[in-house]
Amino acid sequence: MDIEALHYEVLEEKDYDSYEAFVLNHEHGCFMQSKNWAKVKSNWKHEVVVAKNGQGVICAGMSILIMPMGPGALMYAPRGPVCDYSDKAAITCILEGAAEVAKKYHAHILKMDPYILEDEQAVIDVWVGAGCSFTPHAAFKDTIQPRYNYMLPYIGGLSEDDLMAKFVRDTRYYIRYPQKKGVICKHGNELMDDFYKIYSETGERQGFSIRPRSYLEGFLNAFPEHARLYMCYFEDKPLCGGIAVNYAGKTAHVYGCSTDEMRNVRPTYLLQWELMKWALSTGCTIYDMQGVAIKKEDSEALYGVLGFKQNFTGEIVTTAGEFEVIYRPTVNAALNAALNAAMTARKKMHSH
């Protein structure tokens, strides 16, 4: 694409609907690039930048979250920008728009983690050529989003029977078994009491940090047509639950929980199956079970769920990592040093 034919715009809120329609219908669209994700992240400031062609049609877009930090601000575009990842002109144009936003907020850095895969070197080269810095093979703790995700990237056009046939015999059995034992699965925001109780207990048991209830409710409210809360019950006793978002052709299981009770009935298999059925019914092409760790030392919790997720005949998809544009190198270096010192102090405190 000819860069001369492109121009960027920092949109006013009244124009966000055109951006939303673009993201929702783009192959690289993601719920975290939706204008509604910014409502969930209400403690961040927010701007939307688009690149338009000569006819005024959006050909790239980026939702940017902004967090003031000391003398600077962190700008972060989760899973953004949304564009043709190999279109250098569009990427260059959208980054020019981001630079204008950076001036407004005195930002020291922009971080982006588009859904570029680790082995797509030609695409990575385009981004570096457009002015981004990039560290290959980033360590688990060095990226905001996990680089490893467990996905079923092949579900487009499949029927429920087709998908069931992809699973090994044990998985098919475990999906059907809970219903034979009287477990039912339903969805609705009114199930939040049950979900949050088990979610809190799961976090405590498995040692992961949990979101406040208000955050999860905000997530469901921000995506009324796209997010659902599912729960499995046995005789009104809640056993497990999940919050998923179905957006831009992908269904992602974002938050999950389960009790220790009646694990032998395998309710989590039924839960996953119901989420997958929702994905199939809306024509999704990807079912995303989200982050995993491939080494125990990276994250015990995410390593612990890998085995379960692998029962669903998907694959570990590895993304390239983060692309950065540094606007104020001195401020960026100082804030990084302060952050590293704080993390070191915290580790020392926890080791005593």
C-alpha positions in Angstrom: 0.0 0.0 0.0 1.3 3.5 -0.9 2.0 5.4 2.3 1.2 8.7 0.5 -2.4 7.6 0.1 -2.7 7.0 3.9 -3.3 9.4 6.7 -3.8 8.8 10.4 -6.5 10.2 12.7 -6.8 10.2 16.5 -10.5 9.6 16.8 -13.0 11.4 19.0 -15.2 9.1 21.0 -18.2 9.9 18.8 -16.4 8.2 15.9 -15.5 5.0 17.8 -18.3 2.9 16.2 -16.6 2.9 12.8 -13.4 1.7 14.5 -15.3 -1.0 16.4 -16.9 -2.3 13.2 -13.5 -2.5 11.6 -12.0 -4.5 14.5 -15.0 -6.8 14.8 -14.8 -7.8 11.2 -11.0 -8.0 10.8 -9.1 -11.4 10.8 -6.7 -9.9 13.4 -9.5 -8.4 15.5 -9.4 -9.1 19.2 -11.7 -8.2 22.1 -8.7 -6.4 23.8 -8.6 -4.1 20.8 -12.4 -3.4 21.1 -13.4 0.1 22.3 -15.2 -1.8 25.1 -12.1 -3.3 26.6 -11.1 0.2 27.6 -14.3 0.3 29.7 -13.0 -2.8 31.6 -9.6 -1.1 32.1 -11.2 2.0 33.6 -8.1 2.9 35.6 -6.2 3.6 32.3 -6.7 6.5 30.0 -7.6 5.6 26.4 -7.2 6.7 22.8 -8.0 5.2 19.4 -5.8 5.8 16.3 -6.7 4.7 12.8 -5.1 4.8 9.4 -7.4 5.6 6.5 -6.8 5.4 2.8 -7.6 8.1 0.2 -11.3 7.1 0.2 -11.5 7.6 4.0 -11.8 3.9 4.7 -10.1 2.5 7.8 -7.3 0.0 6.9 -5.6 -0.2 10.3 -6.6 0.7 13.8 -5.2 0.7 17.3 -6.8 1.1 20.7 -4.2 2.4 23.2 -4.4 2.1 26.9 -2.4 4.8 28.7 -1.0 4.6 32.3 0.8 7.7 33.7 4.0 6.7 35.5 6.2 9.3 37.2 7.5 11.7 34.6 6.2 9.5 31.7 3.4 7.3 30.7 3.2 3.7 29.5 1.1 3.2 26.3 0.0 -0.3 25.7 -2.0 -1.7 22.7 -3.0 -5.2 23.8 -3.0 -7.5 20.7 -2.8 -4.4 18.6 -2.7 -2.8 16.2 -5.4 -4.4 14.0 -4.1 -4.5 10.4 -2.5 -6.5 7.7 0.7 -7.5 9.7 2.9 -7.4 6.6 1.7 -3.9 5.4 4.6 -1.7 6.3 2.8 1.5 5.0 -0.2 0.9 7.3 2.0 0.1 10.3 4.1 3.2 9.7 1.0 5.4 9.4 -0.6 4.0 12.6 2.7 4.5 14.5 2.8 8.1 13.4 -0.7 8.5 15.0 0.6 6.8 18.1 3.5 9.3 18.3 1.0 12.1 18.4 -0.8 10.4 21.3 2.6 9.9 23.0 3.2 13.7 22.9 -0.1 14.4 24.5 0.5 12.1 27.5 4.3 12.6 27.7 4.6 8.8 27.1 8.0 7.2 27.3 7.1 4.0 25.5 4.5 2.2 23.4 4.2 -1.6 23.8 2.3 -3.7 21.3 1.8 -7.5 21.1 0.0 -8.2 17.8 -0.8 -11.8 17.1 2.4 -12.4 15.1 3.8 -15.9 15.5 7.3 -16.6 16.7 8.4 -18.2 13.4 7.0 -15.4 11.1 10.4 -13.8 10.6 9.5 -11.9 7.4 6.6 -10.2 9.3 8.8 -9.4 12.3 11.3 -7.8 9.9 8.5 -5.5 8.5 7.8 -4.2 12.0 11.4 -3.7 12.9 11.7 -1.9 9.5 8.8 0.3 10.5 10.8 1.5 13.5 9.8 -0.9 16.3 12.4 -2.5 18.6 11.9 -6.3 19.2 13.5 -8.8 21.5 13.2 -12.4 20.1 12.5 -15.3 22.5 11.4 -13.1 25.3 11.3 -14.8 28.7 8.0 -15.7 30.2 8.1 -12.9 32.9 9.1 -10.2 30.4 5.9 -9.9 28.4 2.5 -8.6 29.5 0.5 -11.3 27.7 1.6 -15.0 27.8 3.5 -15.9 24.7 2.2 -19.5 24.8 -1.5 -20.0 24.2 -3.4 -23.3 23.9 -5.8 -23.1 20.9 -8.1 -25.1 18.7 -7.4 -23.1 15.5 -9.3 -25.4 13.2 -12.9 -25.2 14.3 -14.2 -23.0 11.4 -17.0 -24.7 9.5 -17.1 -27.8 11.8 -20.4 -29.3 13.2 -20.5 -30.4 16.9 -20.1 -34.0 15.7 -17.1 -33.0 13.6 -15.4 -31.4 16.5 -16.2 -34.2 18.9 -14.7 -36.6 16.4 -11.4 -34.7 16.7 -11.0 -35.6 20.4 -9.5 -38.8 21.7 -11.9 -41.4 23.1 -11.2 -40.5 26.8 -12.0 -36.8 26.1 -15.3 -37.7 24.4 -16.2 -39.9 27.3 -15.4 -37.2 29.9 -17.5 -34.7 28.0 -20.6 -36.9 28.1 -20.0 -38.4 31.6 -21.1 -35.4 33.7 -24.5 -35.2 32.0 -25.1 -38.9 32.7 -24.4 -38.1 36.4 -26.9 -35.3 36.5 -24.6 -32.3 36.0 -26.1 -29.4 34.0 -24.5 -26.3 32.5 -26.1 -22.9 32.1 -25.1 -19.4 31.4 -26.2 -15.9 32.6 -24.8 -12.9 34.5 -27.1 -13.8 37.4 -24.7 -16.7 38.2 -21.9 -14.3 39.4 -22.5 -15.1 43.1 -21.7 -18.8 42.6 -18.9 -18.0 40.1 -17.1 -15.5 42.3 -17.2 -17.7 45.4 -15.5 -20.6 43.6 -13.2 -18.3 41.6 -11.9 -16.8 44.9 -11.4 -20.3 46.4 -9.6 -21.5 43.2 -7.2 -18.6 43.3 -6.4 -19.3 46.9 -5.9 -23.0 46.3 -3.8 -22.6 43.2 -1.9 -19.5 44.2 -2.9 -17.1 41.4 -4.1 -13.5 41.9 -7.8 -12.9 41.4 -9.7 -10.0 39.9 -12.2 -8.1 42.1 -15.8 -9.0 41.5 -16.5 -5.5 40.2 -13.9 -6.1 37.4 -15.5 -9.3 36.2 -19.0 -7.7 36.3 -17.5 -4.8 34.4 -16.2 -7.2 31.8 -19.5 -8.9 31.3 -21.3 -5.5 31.1 -18.8 -4.0 28.7 -19.4 -6.9 26.2 -23.2 -7.6 26.6 -23.4 -9.3 23.2 -20.0 -11.0 23.2 -19.2 -12.2 26.8 -20.9 -15.0 28.8 -20.6 -16.5 32.2 -21.2 -20.3 32.3 -21.6 -22.5 35.4 -21.9 -26.2 35.9 -24.1 -27.5 38.7 -25.0 -30.8 40.4 -28.4 -30.5 42.2 -27.9 -26.7 42.6 -24.4 -27.2 43.9 -22.0 -25.1 41.8 -19.0 -27.2 40.6 -17.1 -25.0 38.0 -17.5 -22.0 35.8 -16.0 -19.9 33.1 -16.2 -16.4 31.6 -15.6 -16.4 27.8 -15.7 -13.7 25.1 -16.8 -14.5 21.6 -15.5 -11.7 19.3 -14.1 -11.3 15.8 -14.4 -15.0 14.9 -12.6 -16.2 18.0 -14.0 -17.5 21.4 -11.6 -17.1 24.3 -12.0 -18.7 27.7 -10.7 -15.8 29.8 -11.5 -16.7 33.5 -12.2 -20.1 35.0 -12.7 -21.8 38.3 -13.6 -25.2 39.8 -14.1 -26.7 43.2 -12.4 -29.8 44.6 -15.8 -31.4 45.1 -17.0 -34.0 42.6 -13.9 -33.7 40.4 -14.3 -37.3 39.5 -17.5 -36.4 37.6 -15.3 -34.2 35.3 -17.6 -31.1 35.1 -14.8 -29.0 33.6 -15.0 -31.1 30.4 -18.6 -30.3 30.0 -17.9 -26.6 30.7 -15.3 -26.5 27.9 -17.7 -28.4 25.5 -20.5 -25.9 26.1 -18.1 -23.0 25.4 -16.9 -24.7 22.3 -20.5 -25.3 21.2 -21.2 -21.5 21.6 -18.1 -20.8 19.4 -19.3 -23.2 16.7 -22.9 -21.8 16.7 -21.5 -18.3 15.9 -19.2 -19.4 13.1 -15.9 -18.9 15.0 -12.7 -20.2 13.5 -10.6 -20.4 16.7 -11.3 -21.6 20.2 -8.7 -20.1 22.5 -8.1 -21.7 25.9 -5.6 -18.9 26.6 -2.3 -18.8 28.3 -0.2 -21.8 29.3 3.4 -22.2 30.6 5.6 -24.9 29.0 8.0 -24.9 32.0 6.9 -25.3 35.6 9.4 -22.7 36.8 7.7 -20.0 34.6 4.3 -20.3 36.2 3.2 -23.3 38.3 -0.5 -22.3 37.8 -0.3 -22.0 34.0 1.9 -25.1 33.7 -0.6 -27.0 35.9 -3.5 -26.4 33.5 -1.5 -27.4 30.3 -2.2 -31.1 30.8 -5.9 -30.5 31.0 -6.0 -28.3 28.0 -4.0 -30.8 25.9 -6.9 -33.3 26.3 -8.8 -31.2 23.7 -6.5 -31.9 20.7 -5.4 -28.3 20.0 -1.9 -26.9 19.8 0.4 -24.6 21.7 0.6 -21.4 19.7 3.7 -19.3 20.4 3.6 -15.6 19.6 6.6 -13.5 18.8 6.3 -11.3 21.8 6.2 -7.5 22.2 7.1 -4.7 19.8 8.1 -1.4 21.3 8.5 2.2 20.3 10.6 4.2 22.8 9.9 7.9 22.7 11.9 9.1 25.8 14.9 6.8 26.3 16.2 8.5 29.4 12.8 8.4 31.2 12.3 4.8 30.0 15.7 3.7 31.3 15.1 5.4 34.7 11.6 3.9 35.1 12.9 0.4 34.1 15.6 0.7 36.7 13.1 1.7 39.4 10.8 -1.1 38.5 13.6 -3.7 38.5 14.8 -2.5 41.9 11.3 -2.7 43.3 10.9 -6.3 42.0 14.2 -7.3 43.4 13.3 -5.9 46.8 9.9 -7.7 46.7 11.6 -11.0 45.9 14.0 -10.6 48.8 11.1 -9.8 51.1 9.2 -12.9 50.0 12.3 -15.1 50.4 12.6 -14.3 54.2 
